[in-house]
């Protein structure tokens, strides 16, 4: 798992499953007027290794 925080307040967590070729990323960022003050988004995709 890799995680990072960007200057604009975006927080990202990324999990790479090399055995199954999948990657999942969970993002949050500040947004007034939403529950908890942060928007949440989960993205899933395929992972390909490039030589």
C-alpha positions as CSV (number, residue, x, y, z in Angstrom):
1,X,0.0,0.0,0.0
2,X,1.2,3.5,-0.8
3,X,-0.5,6.6,0.6
4,X,0.2,10.3,0.1
5,X,-1.3,13.8,0.9
6,X,-1.2,16.5,-1.8
7,X,-1.0,20.3,-1.1
8,X,-4.6,20.8,-2.1
9,X,-5.7,18.4,0.7
10,X,-6.3,15.3,-1.5
11,X,-5.5,12.2,0.5
12,X,-4.8,9.0,-1.6
13,X,-4.4,5.4,-0.6
14,X,-3.4,2.9,-3.3
15,X,-3.2,-0.8,-3.1
16,X,-1.6,-2.8,-5.9
17,X,-2.3,-6.5,-6.3
18,X,0.5,-7.6,-8.6
19,X,-0.6,-11.3,-8.4
20,X,-4.0,-10.5,-9.9
21,X,-3.1,-7.4,-11.9
22,X,-5.5,-5.1,-10.0
23,X,-5.1,-1.7,-8.4
24,X,-7.5,0.0,-6.0
25,X,-7.3,3.7,-5.1
26,X,-9.3,5.5,-2.4
27,X,-9.3,9.3,-2.5
28,X,-10.7,12.0,-0.2
29,X,-10.6,15.7,-0.5
30,X,-12.1,18.7,1.4
31,X,-15.5,19.9,0.3
32,X,-17.8,22.2,2.3
33,X,-21.4,21.1,2.7
34,X,-20.9,17.3,2.5
35,X,-21.1,14.9,5.4
36,X,-17.8,15.0,7.3
37,X,-16.4,17.8,5.2
38,X,-14.7,15.5,2.7
39,X,-15.7,13.9,-0.6
40,X,-14.8,10.2,-0.9
41,X,-14.1,8.2,-4.1
42,X,-12.9,4.7,-4.8
43,X,-11.3,3.8,-8.2
44,X,-10.4,0.3,-9.4
45,X,-8.5,-0.8,-12.5
46,X,-6.1,-3.2,-14.1
47,X,-2.3,-3.2,-13.5
48,X,0.2,-3.9,-16.2
49,X,4.0,-4.2,-15.6
50,X,6.1,-2.6,-18.3
51,X,9.7,-3.7,-18.9
